[in-house]
Amino acid sequence: MCKKDNRKTETILAFDTYKDQHGSVVPPIYQNSLFTFDSWDQIDKAFDSKYENFIYSRLLNPTVKIVEDKIAAICHGEKAKLVSSGIAAVTSAIIHCVKANDHIVTIKNIYGPTNTFISTYLKNKFNITSTFIDGRDIENFKDAIQDNTSLIYLESPASLTYDLQDLKAVALLAKSKGIKTVIDNTWASPIFQKPLTLGIDIEVHSVSKYIGGHSDVVAGVIVSNKSIIDSIIGNEHELLGAKMAPFEGWLILRSLRTLPIRMKAHQDNGMKIAAYLESHSKVEKVFYPGLKSFPQYKLAQDQMSGSSGLLSFELKTKEIAKIKTVVNNLKLFKLGVSWGGHDSLVYAPVISYLKELTPDQFKGFGINPSILRLSIGLEHWEDLKDDLERVLAMI
Ligand SMILES: Cc1ncc(COP(=O)(O)O)c(C=O)c1O
């Protein structure tokens, strides 16, 4: 694994120049599908290292490669592969680890489509069974492992309630049993959590969230050691074809330059809004790992170096009309799915979760209609607070 320290990596991000591109301060977009060669021997040689040479942009493109190398360095991984969505990163990494009739241990409140992929799709197509546990207790992992378990799939902090798993302990347990580990690290971003350094095998992100950060790209990334990433490129990536477009790669490169300072700003705003909501008389509970009241605060401090800007809060009222009043009257918080961009968003998870999940899957999330999710953007926090104050006074 690459041993670069954070500060150096982040400095490298800020001071890129591309000397072989006329010294241009940003690289060009290589908007081409294929690369041509001078001779039979030259293209024959290129095929000897098919995943390292530019032959066809479905597999490798110069603009996209620059971004992949940077993300690998930020994550302290050996290699990264950008794909066309976060869910493509999730499903490619999972398929890499399993075969028919295997078993997966995962946690109850993972991202909904990931839950459906594991619990329903893999079961129906390949008889891959799964056990969904409360991931806060390492004993639950030990109890759930079976002889045919080939993967422990993590999401820490997990969706909506942001429960953590002890990454070091899970990685140790998995290694002792020859089981692979994958984590969805989207909430913390690679700036605040480096799972590969804690022993996790594969890290995935929805780049559509913090890494992209401007609500203008849907993308995903898989990061690990070279042998795992090469295997994913040669199988799940080459054969399923969820490739990254050069222009989107270039937009992500733009985003990486500000990722450390954006994460700091999301954290500053997130902390302030979480503390404000926690002290509000109409709020029952705030779910945010950065708060001292968060039940796993110590673990959060141990395995993450910061908190992002995604939080949930539960209103005291259970009257749906009042909950709708809050959602419908916010002005700075736009109503929409996704998160992690410059723009603040509000969402009522119950809207889509009730439609997308079975009642059993929904129960696992431990949520109810009065839990709202906020993605805290880069606006001034006092404006965001005033917006919340105004709508909370209406109910
Ligand atoms: C935690 C998490 N992982 C993965 C995804 C999927 O990412 P994408 O929408 O980029 O496919 C999402 C999307 O909301 C998410 O919240």
The ligand as an ORCA input file, in Angstrom:
! r2SCAN-3c Opt
* xyz 0 1
  C     -24.358      5.232      0.561
  C     -24.610      5.169     -0.912
  N     -23.918      4.282     -1.654
  C     -24.105      4.172     -2.980
  C     -25.015      4.964     -3.633
  C     -25.237      4.783     -5.118
  O     -24.567      5.768     -5.809
  P     -24.996      6.290     -7.274
  O     -26.274      7.041     -7.090
  O     -23.850      7.134     -7.679
  O     -25.181      5.100     -8.138
  C     -25.741      5.918     -2.918
  C     -26.701      6.804     -3.619
  O     -27.480      7.522     -3.028
  C     -25.546      6.015     -1.519
  O     -26.248      6.882     -0.769
*
